[in-house]
Amino acid sequence: MAVVGRDAQIAGAATAGTAWWDLSRIPPVYLIVGAIALIMPAIASEFVLYQIFGWALILGMIGLSLMFVGGYGGMVSLAQMAVAGMAGYMTAILGTSAIDTISLGWPWWLAVPVAVVIAMLFGTVTGALAVRTEGIYTIMITLAIATAFFYFANQNYPIFNGFSGFNGVHPPVFLGVDWREPVPFYYLVLVLAALAYFAVLYVSRSPFGLALQGVRDNARRMAALGFNVTAHRIAAYAFAGLIAGIAGVLNVWLNGQISPGAISTGKAIDILIIAVAGGLRHPVGPFIGALIYVVLRTFSLDVLVALGLDGQRFQLLIGLGFLAIVFWSPDGVLGLSDRWRARAGGRDPLTGERREGH
């Protein structure tokens, strides 16, 4: 059997003889967080459900798509927000919105899957253009694609309605439930985010995922072993595009509208910050980073005003918060957690060796 890299071997050993869905392998803290998430509507206000946790889970899914190509594939993409934006735009264009002169009025059960497929294809094409480069060139190509889409949507009025975009894009009423209501929408986002999380775990431990990690660790060796390096990388972008596309539909439903501002360069950078600050080593990292981002984004203005400072500087407070995380731990919040556990266990946080006296 081909050797696919140190991390891939570790992942393969970890999954040997066990099923990926075995609950005994899930850390207890995850089960506790999951239980709290399920009962959240009973203890949180509608604002917290909708604007804090709902938004954080959606951004976490987009960050998760970046984490997949970056953490498992070794490729940094700044186009994931653009892919999500493509799904949001297609949902508005193919479905219903307040701009009925452009929207085609398709039923949601047809418009949404087509929108996600188009976004997935957009992500695949982005990957096909980017995977033949490495390092800074990959970042620049994906950023150029995202920027080009932003300007195209901003200047195109017949299809994308230009600067104004679309409003009045809402979730449907289905199975007798109005999914626009905070509690049903929260559970919808929670279920889809959980499915995306477990899908990434499953794929990362599948033969494709292990081969992708091998490509990340040593692409030349994997090619010599007969693996199609380019095809694996493009497939990673396609899978990431699927996750980002689903999140894009949820995002346009959350906001009820979409405009070029939602896919700007700043938004693309935000997704990168979210993924890196949370941690790129595990799929839970982007969700942690997204929750931190949403909390800072929501309450930083109030904090500054309470301190008698200029409220317009809330972006500075957000930036300082993420800078502190990355400064103390290049691996993000997950890295900090690992260091704390290592120190509590009397081990060196860098080498993992037990210190003397413990």
Residue frames relative to the residue before (quaternion, step in Angstrom):
aa qw qx qy qz dx dy dz
M 1.0000 0.0000 0.0000 0.0000 0.00 0.00 0.00
A 0.5058 -0.6821 0.4379 0.2954 3.57 -0.82 0.96
V 0.4024 -0.6804 0.5586 0.2513 3.51 -1.12 0.78
V 0.1423 -0.8399 0.5227 0.0333 3.59 -0.65 1.04
G 0.7584 -0.3640 0.2186 0.4945 3.62 1.03 0.61
R 0.6507 -0.5605 0.3540 0.3703 3.53 -1.18 0.69
D 0.7007 0.4624 -0.2870 0.4613 3.60 0.75 -0.98
A 0.6384 0.5233 -0.3298 0.4581 3.56 1.02 -0.77
Q 0.6332 0.5208 -0.3380 0.4622 3.59 1.03 -0.73
I 0.6360 0.5302 -0.3236 0.4579 3.55 0.99 -0.86
A 0.6645 0.4997 -0.3042 0.4650 3.55 0.93 -0.93
G 0.6554 0.5141 -0.3165 0.4539 3.55 0.99 -0.81
A 0.6526 0.5080 -0.3136 0.4666 3.55 1.02 -0.80
A 0.6437 0.5433 -0.3183 0.4349 3.53 1.04 -0.79
T 0.7408 0.4076 -0.2223 0.4855 3.55 1.10 -0.69
A 0.4678 0.6959 -0.4434 0.3166 3.58 1.23 -0.18
G 0.8486 0.1574 -0.1383 0.4858 3.52 -0.88 1.02
T 0.7206 0.3624 -0.2482 0.5365 3.60 1.22 0.07
A 0.4499 -0.6685 0.5221 0.2795 3.53 -1.19 0.55
W 0.5678 -0.6291 0.4069 0.3410 3.55 -1.02 0.79
W 0.7117 0.4572 -0.2639 0.4635 3.58 1.11 -0.58
D 0.3776 0.7416 -0.4773 0.2824 3.60 1.29 0.14
L 0.3825 -0.7629 0.4758 0.2129 3.60 -0.47 1.22
S 0.5864 0.5955 -0.3785 0.3979 3.60 1.12 -0.51
R 0.6570 0.5075 -0.3085 0.4643 3.58 1.20 -0.40
I 0.5733 0.5764 -0.3916 0.4310 3.60 1.24 -0.14
P 0.4850 -0.6671 0.4718 0.3118 3.63 -0.79 0.95
P 0.5937 -0.6057 0.3903 0.3582 3.62 -0.97 0.80
V 0.6227 0.5527 -0.3606 0.4204 3.60 0.99 -0.75
Y 0.6199 0.5381 -0.3469 0.4537 3.61 1.08 -0.65
L 0.6482 0.5126 -0.3168 0.4655 3.56 1.01 -0.83
I 0.6350 0.5212 -0.3270 0.4672 3.58 1.04 -0.77
V 0.6567 0.5004 -0.3078 0.4729 3.58 0.93 -0.90
G 0.6456 0.5247 -0.3202 0.4532 3.57 0.99 -0.81
A 0.6489 0.5089 -0.3165 0.4688 3.58 1.00 -0.82
I 0.6463 0.5082 -0.3205 0.4704 3.58 0.98 -0.82
A 0.6364 0.5361 -0.3283 0.4469 3.58 1.00 -0.83
L 0.6588 0.5209 -0.3116 0.4445 3.59 1.01 -0.77
I 0.7552 0.3564 -0.2116 0.5079 3.59 1.00 -0.74
M 0.3349 0.7869 -0.4710 0.2165 3.59 1.26 0.09
P 0.6421 0.5308 -0.3596 0.4202 3.68 0.86 -0.73
A 0.6514 0.5218 -0.3228 0.4463 3.60 1.15 -0.49
I 0.7769 0.3345 -0.1673 0.5065 3.60 1.18 -0.46
A 0.7262 0.3888 -0.2324 0.5171 3.60 1.23 -0.19
S 0.5377 -0.6165 0.4711 0.3299 3.54 -1.22 0.54
E 0.6593 -0.5030 0.3734 0.4156 3.56 -1.27 0.27
F 0.6039 0.5553 -0.3576 0.4463 3.59 1.07 -0.68
V 0.6691 0.4922 -0.2992 0.4696 3.58 0.90 -0.93
L 0.6504 0.5212 -0.3204 0.4502 3.58 0.94 -0.86
Y 0.7587 0.4222 -0.2067 0.4510 3.54 0.78 -1.10
Q 0.8124 0.3263 -0.1425 0.4618 3.55 0.65 -1.16
I 0.7053 0.4049 -0.2770 0.5118 3.61 1.16 -0.35
F 0.7994 0.3054 -0.1750 0.4869 3.57 0.38 -1.20
G 0.6313 0.5303 -0.3454 0.4483 3.59 0.98 -0.75
W 0.6834 0.4755 -0.2786 0.4787 3.56 0.88 -0.97
A 0.6529 0.5227 -0.3204 0.4447 3.60 0.95 -0.86
L 0.6577 0.5065 -0.3181 0.4579 3.60 0.95 -0.81
I 0.6478 0.5107 -0.3195 0.4664 3.59 1.02 -0.76
L 0.6666 0.4707 -0.2997 0.4943 3.59 0.90 -0.89
G 0.6164 0.5501 -0.3426 0.4472 3.57 1.08 -0.69
M 0.6351 0.5195 -0.3320 0.4653 3.59 1.04 -0.72
I 0.6495 0.4898 -0.3229 0.4837 3.59 0.97 -0.79
G 0.6433 0.5042 -0.3117 0.4845 3.57 1.04 -0.80
L 0.6035 0.5618 -0.3431 0.4499 3.58 1.11 -0.70
S 0.6362 0.5194 -0.3333 0.4629 3.59 1.00 -0.75
L 0.6493 0.4864 -0.3108 0.4952 3.58 1.08 -0.71
M 0.6235 0.5467 -0.3350 0.4474 3.57 1.03 -0.80
F 0.6386 0.5432 -0.3408 0.4254 3.60 0.98 -0.79
V 0.7227 0.4142 -0.2591 0.4888 3.58 0.79 -0.97
G 0.7006 0.4659 -0.2762 0.4645 3.59 1.08 -0.64
G 0.7381 0.4294 -0.2396 0.4620 3.56 0.79 -1.03
Y 0.7745 0.3252 -0.1751 0.5136 3.59 0.93 -0.85
G 0.7627 0.3649 -0.2028 0.4940 3.57 1.11 -0.61
G 0.4065 -0.7381 0.4580 0.2834 3.58 1.23 -0.26
M 0.5972 0.5406 -0.3616 0.4695 3.58 1.22 0.47
V 0.2350 -0.7741 0.5746 0.1237 3.57 -0.81 1.01
S 0.0713 -0.8128 0.5781 -0.0064 3.56 -0.62 1.18
L 0.1890 -0.7735 0.5964 0.1018 3.54 -0.92 0.94
A 0.5632 0.6177 -0.3741 0.4017 3.57 1.26 0.32
Q 0.4331 0.7355 -0.4545 0.2547 3.62 1.20 -0.03
M 0.6359 0.5027 -0.3387 0.4777 3.60 1.06 -0.64
A 0.6183 0.5308 -0.3417 0.4682 3.57 1.11 -0.64
V 0.6272 0.5236 -0.3334 0.4704 3.59 1.04 -0.75
A 0.6491 0.4976 -0.3071 0.4865 3.57 0.98 -0.86
G 0.6491 0.5221 -0.3096 0.4586 3.57 1.03 -0.82
M 0.6044 0.5471 -0.3552 0.4574 3.58 1.06 -0.68
A 0.6521 0.4974 -0.3173 0.4760 3.59 0.96 -0.83
G 0.6509 0.5185 -0.3174 0.4547 3.58 0.98 -0.81
Y 0.6599 0.4981 -0.3039 0.4733 3.56 0.94 -0.86
M 0.6717 0.4973 -0.3075 0.4549 3.59 0.90 -0.88
T 0.5975 0.5507 -0.3584 0.4597 3.59 1.11 -0.63
A 0.6876 0.4688 -0.2750 0.4815 3.58 0.98 -0.85
I 0.6869 0.4913 -0.2882 0.4514 3.58 0.95 -0.86
L 0.7373 0.4115 -0.2331 0.4824 3.58 0.85 -0.95
G 0.7281 0.4183 -0.2298 0.4920 3.57 1.08 -0.72
T 0.6707 -0.4648 0.3729 0.4416 3.55 -0.99 -0.87
S 0.0779 0.7648 -0.6366 0.0607 3.54 -1.19 0.66
A 0.6722 -0.4742 0.3681 0.4333 3.56 -1.30 -0.05
I 0.6457 0.4674 -0.3152 0.5151 3.59 1.25 -0.34
D 0.0370 -0.8634 0.5032 -0.0007 3.55 0.50 1.21
T 0.5484 0.6000 -0.4088 0.4148 3.59 1.23 -0.12
I 0.7310 0.3612 -0.2194 0.5357 3.59 1.23 -0.38
S 0.6623 0.5151 -0.3144 0.4440 3.59 0.84 -0.95
L 0.4283 -0.7438 0.4693 0.2076 3.53 -0.92 1.00
G 0.4118 -0.7588 0.4339 0.2577 3.59 1.21 -0.29
W 0.2811 0.7592 -0.5388 0.2329 3.59 1.09 0.56
P 0.5528 -0.5758 0.4618 0.3868 3.63 -1.13 0.46
W 0.6256 -0.5912 0.3510 0.3687 3.57 -1.05 0.76
W 0.6595 0.5328 -0.3244 0.4195 3.60 0.98 -0.79
L 0.6741 0.4160 -0.2959 0.5338 3.59 1.27 -0.16
A 0.6719 0.5197 -0.3016 0.4330 3.58 0.92 -0.92
V 0.6808 0.5133 -0.3058 0.4238 3.59 0.87 -0.92
P 0.6828 0.4590 -0.3262 0.4656 3.68 0.74 -0.83
V 0.6406 0.5114 -0.3341 0.4652 3.61 0.98 -0.77
A 0.6326 0.5331 -0.3274 0.4566 3.58 1.01 -0.81
V 0.6650 0.4938 -0.3048 0.4701 3.59 0.95 -0.87
V 0.6445 0.5150 -0.3247 0.4625 3.60 0.98 -0.80
I 0.6415 0.5115 -0.3268 0.4690 3.60 0.95 -0.82
A 0.6501 0.5035 -0.3168 0.4728 3.58 0.97 -0.83
M 0.6364 0.5252 -0.3246 0.4624 3.58 1.00 -0.81
L 0.6477 0.5047 -0.3105 0.4789 3.59 1.01 -0.81
F 0.6183 0.5368 -0.3307 0.4693 3.56 1.07 -0.78
G 0.6630 0.4933 -0.2971 0.4783 3.58 0.98 -0.84
T 0.6388 0.5288 -0.3231 0.4559 3.57 1.06 -0.77
V 0.6565 0.4951 -0.3077 0.4788 3.58 0.93 -0.86
T 0.6111 0.5427 -0.3392 0.4658 3.57 1.04 -0.79
G 0.6718 0.4954 -0.2917 0.4670 3.55 0.95 -0.90
A 0.6400 0.5383 -0.3282 0.4393 3.57 0.97 -0.84
L 0.6800 0.4681 -0.2839 0.4877 3.58 1.13 -0.65
A 0.7403 0.4574 -0.2261 0.4378 3.56 1.06 -0.75
V 0.6469 0.5942 -0.3393 0.3368 3.61 0.97 -0.75
R 0.6226 0.5474 -0.3506 0.4357 3.57 1.19 -0.30
T 0.6664 0.4128 -0.2983 0.5445 3.55 1.32 0.15
E 0.2394 -0.7653 0.5777 0.1525 3.56 -1.27 0.14
G 0.8326 0.2747 -0.1729 0.4489 3.52 -1.34 0.34
I 0.8560 -0.0751 0.0816 0.5049 3.52 -0.98 -0.95
Y 0.6190 0.5594 -0.3515 0.4247 3.59 1.10 -0.61
T 0.6176 0.5246 -0.3433 0.4748 3.59 1.07 -0.67
I 0.6429 0.5220 -0.3163 0.4628 3.55 0.96 -0.89
M 0.6893 0.4907 -0.2899 0.4472 3.58 0.87 -0.93
I 0.6422 0.5157 -0.3340 0.4583 3.61 0.99 -0.76
T 0.6839 0.4684 -0.3003 0.4720 3.60 0.85 -0.88
L 0.6310 0.5132 -0.3358 0.4751 3.59 1.06 -0.68
A 0.6378 0.5242 -0.3267 0.4602 3.59 1.02 -0.78
I 0.6437 0.5102 -0.3233 0.4700 3.60 0.99 -0.79
A 0.6610 0.5022 -0.3058 0.4661 3.58 0.93 -0.89
T 0.6632 0.5001 -0.3018 0.4680 3.59 0.98 -0.83
A 0.6390 0.5246 -0.3258 0.4586 3.56 1.00 -0.81
F 0.6496 0.5050 -0.3191 0.4703 3.59 0.98 -0.79
F 0.6177 0.5498 -0.3378 0.4494 3.58 1.04 -0.78
Y 0.7133 0.4417 -0.2687 0.4731 3.59 0.80 -0.96
F 0.6166 0.5395 -0.3546 0.4506 3.58 1.05 -0.66
A 0.6736 0.4805 -0.2923 0.4795 3.59 0.92 -0.94
N 0.6572 0.5353 -0.3053 0.4339 3.57 1.04 -0.79
Q 0.7710 0.3652 -0.1744 0.4917 3.58 1.07 -0.74
N 0.6422 0.5151 -0.3264 0.4645 3.58 1.25 -0.23
Y 0.1613 -0.8244 0.5393 0.0591 3.57 -0.56 1.16
P 0.6346 0.5539 -0.3704 0.3916 3.67 0.88 -0.68
I 0.7814 0.2992 -0.1606 0.5235 3.61 1.03 -0.74
F 0.8107 0.2735 -0.1173 0.5042 3.60 0.78 -1.04
N 0.4059 -0.7520 0.4385 0.2783 3.58 1.29 0.08
G 0.5562 -0.6925 0.3586 0.2872 3.53 1.12 0.78
F 0.8517 -0.1432 0.1233 0.4888 3.52 -1.15 -0.79
S 0.6641 0.5377 -0.3082 0.4183 3.60 1.02 -0.74
G 0.2388 -0.7973 0.5205 0.1907 3.58 1.02 -0.70
F 0.5883 -0.5612 0.4480 0.3718 3.56 -1.15 -0.68
N 0.0558 -0.7615 0.6429 0.0616 3.55 -1.16 0.66
G 0.7093 0.4382 -0.3263 0.4455 3.55 -1.27 0.14
V 0.4446 0.6531 -0.4804 0.3810 3.59 1.13 0.71
H 0.0685 0.8420 -0.5232 0.1125 3.57 -0.24 1.27
P 0.5951 -0.5456 0.4396 0.3937 3.58 -1.23 0.41
P 0.5222 -0.6619 0.4381 0.3119 3.58 -1.13 0.54
V 0.4244 -0.5942 0.5855 0.3522 3.50 -1.38 -0.04
F 0.1089 0.8090 -0.5555 0.1581 3.56 -0.46 1.23
L 0.8302 0.0874 -0.1259 0.5360 3.57 -0.98 0.94
G 0.6726 -0.5182 0.2828 0.4463 3.53 1.12 0.69
V 0.6264 0.5154 -0.3284 0.4838 3.58 1.29 0.17
D 0.3077 -0.7127 0.6000 0.1932 3.55 -1.01 0.90
W 0.2429 -0.8228 0.5001 0.1182 3.57 -0.16 1.28
R 0.5154 0.6176 -0.4251 0.4150 3.55 1.27 0.12
E 0.5577 0.6090 -0.3855 0.4116 3.58 1.21 -0.45
P 0.6306 -0.6024 0.3308 0.3605 3.62 -0.95 0.83
V 0.7051 0.4700 -0.2947 0.4416 3.61 0.77 -0.95
P 0.6778 0.4561 -0.3216 0.4786 3.67 0.76 -0.83
F 0.6552 0.5076 -0.3290 0.4526 3.59 0.95 -0.82
Y 0.6145 0.5457 -0.3482 0.4510 3.59 1.01 -0.75
Y 0.6888 0.4664 -0.2928 0.4714 3.59 0.85 -0.91
L 0.6012 0.5506 -0.3589 0.4545 3.59 1.07 -0.66
V 0.6821 0.4720 -0.2825 0.4818 3.57 0.87 -0.96
L 0.6414 0.5382 -0.3267 0.4384 3.59 0.95 -0.87
V 0.6731 0.4922 -0.3026 0.4615 3.59 0.88 -0.92
L 0.6897 0.4760 -0.2921 0.4609 3.59 0.86 -0.91
A 0.6297 0.5193 -0.3366 0.4695 3.58 1.06 -0.71
A 0.6462 0.5095 -0.3177 0.4710 3.59 1.00 -0.81
L 0.6398 0.5170 -0.3241 0.4671 3.59 0.98 -0.80
A 0.6455 0.5117 -0.3183 0.4692 3.58 0.98 -0.84
Y 0.6394 0.5360 -0.3182 0.4502 3.58 0.98 -0.88
F 0.7207 0.4275 -0.2594 0.4802 3.58 0.78 -1.00
A 0.5908 0.5582 -0.3727 0.4476 3.59 1.12 -0.54
V 0.6499 0.5023 -0.3129 0.4769 3.58 0.99 -0.83
L 0.6266 0.5252 -0.3360 0.4676 3.60 1.00 -0.80
Y 0.6729 0.5050 -0.2982 0.4509 3.57 0.89 -0.96
V 0.6849 0.4831 -0.2900 0.4620 3.58 0.84 -0.99
S 0.6468 0.5376 -0.3284 0.4298 3.60 0.98 -0.80
R 0.7344 0.3898 -0.2224 0.5091 3.59 1.17 -0.55
S 0.5061 0.6261 -0.4227 0.4162 3.56 1.31 0.10
P 0.6871 -0.4561 0.3375 0.4539 3.63 -1.20 0.20
F 0.6326 0.5184 -0.3385 0.4652 3.60 1.01 -0.75
G 0.6798 0.4973 -0.2997 0.4481 3.58 0.86 -0.93
L 0.6551 0.4992 -0.3162 0.4709 3.58 0.97 -0.80
A 0.6425 0.5046 -0.3246 0.4767 3.58 1.03 -0.75
L 0.6245 0.5364 -0.3375 0.4565 3.58 1.04 -0.77
Q 0.6597 0.4868 -0.3108 0.4808 3.59 0.98 -0.77
G 0.6052 0.5357 -0.3468 0.4758 3.55 1.14 -0.57
V 0.6233 0.5205 -0.3247 0.4849 3.58 1.06 -0.77
R 0.6304 0.5345 -0.3276 0.4578 3.56 1.01 -0.79
D 0.7223 0.4587 -0.2521 0.4519 3.58 0.89 -0.95
N 0.7975 -0.0986 0.1099 0.5850 3.60 0.94 -0.86
A 0.1956 -0.8302 0.5140 0.0914 3.56 0.17 1.32
R 0.6491 0.5301 -0.3344 0.4311 3.59 0.94 -0.79
R 0.6581 0.4987 -0.3118 0.4700 3.58 0.95 -0.81
M 0.6485 0.5154 -0.3249 0.4564 3.58 0.97 -0.81
A 0.6339 0.5161 -0.3292 0.4726 3.58 1.04 -0.75
A 0.6478 0.5180 -0.3164 0.4604 3.59 1.01 -0.78
L 0.6658 0.4916 -0.2907 0.4802 3.57 1.18 -0.59
G 0.6332 -0.5810 0.3104 0.4064 3.57 1.29 0.03
F 0.5033 0.6433 -0.4322 0.3822 3.59 1.23 0.13
N 0.3944 -0.6902 0.5556 0.2437 3.55 -1.09 0.78
V 0.2920 -0.8055 0.4923 0.1532 3.56 -0.06 1.33
T 0.6724 0.5092 -0.3026 0.4440 3.57 0.86 -0.96
A 0.6622 0.5086 -0.3107 0.4542 3.59 0.92 -0.89
H 0.6435 0.5149 -0.3308 0.4598 3.60 0.96 -0.77
R 0.6685 0.4984 -0.3076 0.4583 3.57 0.93 -0.83
I 0.6561 0.4932 -0.3206 0.4728 3.59 0.95 -0.82
A 0.6332 0.5246 -0.3330 0.4614 3.59 0.99 -0.78
A 0.6125 0.5391 -0.3505 0.4597 3.60 1.07 -0.67
Y 0.6465 0.5012 -0.3137 0.4820 3.59 0.99 -0.78
A 0.6386 0.5290 -0.3321 0.4495 3.59 1.01 -0.77
F 0.6659 0.4867 -0.3010 0.4786 3.59 0.92 -0.89
A 0.6443 0.5049 -0.3165 0.4793 3.58 0.99 -0.80
G 0.6317 0.5369 -0.3260 0.4543 3.58 1.07 -0.72
L 0.6038 0.5508 -0.3484 0.4590 3.58 1.11 -0.66
I 0.6750 0.4825 -0.2933 0.4749 3.58 0.89 -0.92
A 0.6732 0.4908 -0.2982 0.4659 3.58 0.90 -0.93
G 0.6309 0.5452 -0.3339 0.4395 3.58 1.04 -0.72
I 0.6449 0.4992 -0.3214 0.4813 3.59 0.95 -0.83
A 0.6545 0.5038 -0.3100 0.4709 3.57 0.97 -0.85
G 0.6258 0.5519 -0.3380 0.4354 3.60 1.05 -0.70
V 0.6280 0.5148 -0.3298 0.4815 3.58 1.05 -0.74
L 0.6621 0.4983 -0.3038 0.4702 3.58 0.92 -0.89
N 0.6471 0.5390 -0.3215 0.4327 3.58 1.02 -0.80
V 0.6756 0.4671 -0.3069 0.4809 3.59 0.95 -0.80
W 0.6211 0.5148 -0.3419 0.4820 3.59 1.12 -0.54
L 0.6274 0.5421 -0.3388 0.4446 3.58 1.00 -0.77
N 0.7657 0.3730 -0.1903 0.4882 3.57 0.83 -1.01
G 0.3755 -0.7422 0.4770 0.2840 3.58 1.18 -0.46
Q 0.7808 0.1700 -0.1062 0.5917 3.58 1.26 0.07
I 0.0802 -0.7657 0.6327 0.0838 3.53 -1.34 0.23
S 0.0157 0.7767 -0.6276 0.0516 3.54 -1.05 0.86
P 0.7107 -0.4514 0.2987 0.4494 3.62 -1.20 0.20
G 0.5739 0.6053 -0.3859 0.3942 3.60 1.09 -0.53
A 0.6252 0.5579 -0.3340 0.4318 3.57 1.16 -0.55
I 0.7578 0.3137 -0.1862 0.5410 3.61 1.20 -0.36
S 0.3008 0.7791 -0.4977 0.2340 3.57 1.18 0.52
T 0.6859 -0.4684 0.3558 0.4285 3.55 -1.31 0.21
G 0.6150 0.5606 -0.3431 0.4355 3.57 1.03 -0.74
K 0.6543 0.5033 -0.3103 0.4714 3.58 0.98 -0.82
A 0.6284 0.5319 -0.3360 0.4576 3.58 1.05 -0.76
I 0.6521 0.5000 -0.3066 0.4804 3.57 1.01 -0.82
D 0.5995 0.5722 -0.3567 0.4313 3.59 1.04 -0.74
I 0.6553 0.5090 -0.3144 0.4612 3.58 0.94 -0.88
L 0.6335 0.5178 -0.3307 0.4703 3.59 1.00 -0.76
I 0.6520 0.5110 -0.3108 0.4660 3.58 0.95 -0.88
I 0.6365 0.5374 -0.3236 0.4487 3.56 0.96 -0.88
A 0.6937 0.4788 -0.2819 0.4584 3.59 0.84 -0.99
V 0.6921 0.4739 -0.2851 0.4638 3.59 0.89 -0.91
A 0.6718 0.5011 -0.3084 0.4501 3.60 0.90 -0.88
G 0.6697 0.4789 -0.3057 0.4781 3.59 1.03 -0.69
G 0.5435 -0.5964 0.4090 0.4263 3.54 1.02 -0.84
L 0.2858 -0.7934 0.5212 0.1309 3.56 -0.75 1.10
R 0.5537 0.6512 -0.3833 0.3500 3.59 1.25 -0.04
H 0.7984 0.1591 -0.0632 0.5773 3.59 1.19 -0.39
P 0.5937 -0.6169 0.3798 0.3504 3.62 -0.99 0.75
V 0.6147 0.5530 -0.3731 0.4209 3.62 1.09 -0.41
G 0.5096 0.6961 -0.3951 0.3158 3.59 1.19 -0.49
P 0.6852 0.4850 -0.3112 0.4455 3.64 0.75 -0.91
F 0.6376 0.5172 -0.3405 0.4582 3.60 1.05 -0.63
I 0.6196 0.5162 -0.3396 0.4841 3.59 1.08 -0.68
G 0.6697 0.4989 -0.2945 0.4647 3.57 0.91 -0.93
A 0.6501 0.5219 -0.3178 0.4517 3.58 1.00 -0.80
L 0.6484 0.5089 -0.3267 0.4625 3.59 0.97 -0.80
I 0.6353 0.5124 -0.3275 0.4760 3.60 0.98 -0.79
Y 0.6542 0.5236 -0.3083 0.4504 3.58 0.93 -0.91
V 0.6875 0.4854 -0.2914 0.4548 3.58 0.84 -0.97
V 0.6449 0.5122 -0.3283 0.4626 3.59 0.96 -0.81
L 0.6676 0.4828 -0.3036 0.4786 3.59 0.92 -0.88
R 0.6675 0.5090 -0.3037 0.4507 3.56 0.93 -0.89
T 0.6956 0.4898 -0.2727 0.4492 3.59 1.01 -0.79
F 0.8277 0.2821 -0.1036 0.4740 3.56 0.83 -1.00
S 0.4815 0.6855 -0.4466 0.3142 3.63 1.19 -0.20
L 0.6147 0.5497 -0.3504 0.4441 3.59 1.05 -0.73
D 0.6617 0.4989 -0.3042 0.4698 3.60 0.94 -0.85
V 0.6366 0.5310 -0.3313 0.4506 3.57 1.02 -0.77
L 0.6667 0.5018 -0.3033 0.4600 3.57 0.92 -0.91
V 0.6530 0.5044 -0.3167 0.4680 3.58 0.94 -0.85
A 0.6494 0.5215 -0.3192 0.4522 3.60 0.97 -0.81
L 0.6905 0.4545 -0.2669 0.4954 3.56 1.17 -0.64
G 0.5155 -0.6686 0.3978 0.3592 3.56 1.30 0.02
L 0.5129 0.6387 -0.4148 0.3962 3.57 1.23 0.44
D 0.6624 -0.4980 0.3807 0.4101 3.53 -1.32 0.25
G 0.3983 -0.7517 0.4790 0.2166 3.58 -0.60 1.13
Q 0.5815 0.6025 -0.3734 0.3993 3.58 1.20 -0.42
R 0.6369 0.5441 -0.3239 0.4399 3.57 1.27 -0.25
F 0.2939 0.7910 -0.5018 0.1903 3.59 1.17 0.39
Q 0.5940 0.5665 -0.3716 0.4338 3.61 1.10 -0.57
L 0.6062 0.5521 -0.3510 0.4522 3.57 1.12 -0.67
L 0.6513 0.5105 -0.3151 0.4647 3.57 0.98 -0.83
I 0.6305 0.5217 -0.3271 0.4726 3.58 1.02 -0.79
G 0.6675 0.5128 -0.2957 0.4516 3.55 0.92 -0.94
L 0.6558 0.5067 -0.3132 0.4637 3.57 0.97 -0.82
G 0.6252 0.5483 -0.3365 0.4418 3.57 1.03 -0.75
F 0.7056 0.4356 -0.2652 0.4920 3.58 0.86 -0.92
L 0.6035 0.5515 -0.3590 0.4502 3.58 1.07 -0.65
A 0.6377 0.5253 -0.3254 0.4599 3.59 1.00 -0.81
I 0.6447 0.5244 -0.3260 0.4507 3.59 0.97 -0.84
V 0.7135 0.4503 -0.2658 0.4664 3.57 0.78 -1.03
F 0.6143 0.5595 -0.3493 0.4331 3.60 1.08 -0.71
W 0.7357 0.4105 -0.2322 0.4861 3.57 0.88 -0.94
S 0.8065 0.0514 -0.0217 0.5886 3.58 1.16 -0.47
P 0.3213 -0.7650 0.5257 0.1877 3.62 -0.33 1.18
D 0.6694 0.4835 -0.2898 0.4839 3.59 1.22 -0.47
G 0.5662 -0.6307 0.3728 0.3778 3.58 1.26 0.27
V 0.7956 -0.2943 0.2191 0.4822 3.53 -1.30 -0.35
L 0.6193 0.5400 -0.3526 0.4479 3.61 1.02 -0.70
G 0.6305 0.5297 -0.3295 0.4619 3.58 1.06 -0.70
L 0.6290 0.5227 -0.3305 0.4711 3.57 1.02 -0.77
S 0.6432 0.5298 -0.3146 0.4546 3.56 0.97 -0.87
D 0.6559 0.5066 -0.3132 0.4637 3.58 0.95 -0.86
R 0.6530 0.5149 -0.3203 0.4537 3.58 0.98 -0.80
W 0.6498 0.5141 -0.3204 0.4592 3.58 0.94 -0.84
R 0.6654 0.4936 -0.3086 0.4673 3.58 0.94 -0.86
A 0.6399 0.5279 -0.3249 0.4542 3.58 1.03 -0.80
R 0.6727 0.4824 -0.2991 0.4747 3.58 0.94 -0.85
A 0.6400 0.5191 -0.3281 0.4618 3.57 1.01 -0.76
G 0.7125 0.4265 -0.2493 0.4983 3.56 1.12 -0.63
G 0.5291 -0.6595 0.3976 0.3565 3.58 1.28 0.15
R 0.5478 0.6021 -0.4090 0.4125 3.58 1.12 0.59
D 0.5448 -0.5906 0.4760 0.3574 3.52 -1.20 0.54
P 0.4511 -0.7292 0.4346 0.2754 3.65 -0.67 1.02
L 0.6887 0.4692 -0.2907 0.4702 3.60 1.17 -0.39
T 0.7869 0.3162 -0.1638 0.5040 3.59 0.87 -0.95
G 0.3997 -0.7267 0.4723 0.2985 3.57 1.18 -0.53
E 0.5155 0.6443 -0.4176 0.3805 3.60 1.29 0.00
R 0.5123 -0.6525 0.4672 0.3056 3.56 -1.09 0.75
R 0.4118 -0.7141 0.5113 0.2430 3.55 -0.91 0.96
E 0.5947 -0.5542 0.4407 0.3807 3.55 -1.28 0.39
G 0.7496 0.3710 -0.2824 0.4698 3.52 -1.03 0.78
H 0.6807 0.4197 -0.2871 0.5273 3.60 1.31 -0.02
